[in-house]
Amino acid sequence: MKKLLASAALIIGVLASSSALAAEKTVTLAVQNMNCASCPYTVKASLEAVPGVSRVTVSYEAKTATVTFDDGKTGVKALTAATTNAGYPSVPKG
């Protein structure tokens, strides 16, 4: 019984620590091909569809998208892939 309880405690500890390691992050992407005022809506929708994304702000004037996301659920690579698949290639703004 003690081994079972110890195993359960270990599993719970590992699961809790992996959740604790995940953090909310924000990245600004430089977005290409935004040529009209309606393009930001498509970019925003493509980013909001990525699991783990909590907030998206797109600027047509600056040609950027600022994305807040849970890095335990997604990453910058998935975000840039989402915009690229929608026809708007992007890279992290440096």
C-alpha positions, 0 to 999 in steps of 0.5 A, a space after each residue: 500500500 505504501 508503494 502505491 501511495 508513493 507512486 501516486 504521489 510521484 505521478 502527481 508531483 511530475 504532472 504538477 511540475 510540468 504544469 508549473 513549468 508552463 508559462 504565459 509568454 508574449 511574442 511579436 511577429 513581423 507579418 508579411 502580405 498584409 496589404 489591405 485593412 481586412 488582412 489583420 482579421 484573417 491573421 488574428 483568426 489564424 492565431 486564435 485557432 492555435 491551442 494555447 493562445 489567449 490574446 492576439 493583437 494585430 496592427 495593419 500599420 506596423 505589420 505585426 501581430 502580438 500574441 500571448 500564449 501558454 508555452 506549455 501548449 504551443 510555441 512560436 513555431 506553431 504561431 508562425 506556421 498558422 499565419 503562413 498557412 493563412 497566406 501571411 508568412 511571419 517571423 519573430 520580430 527582433 
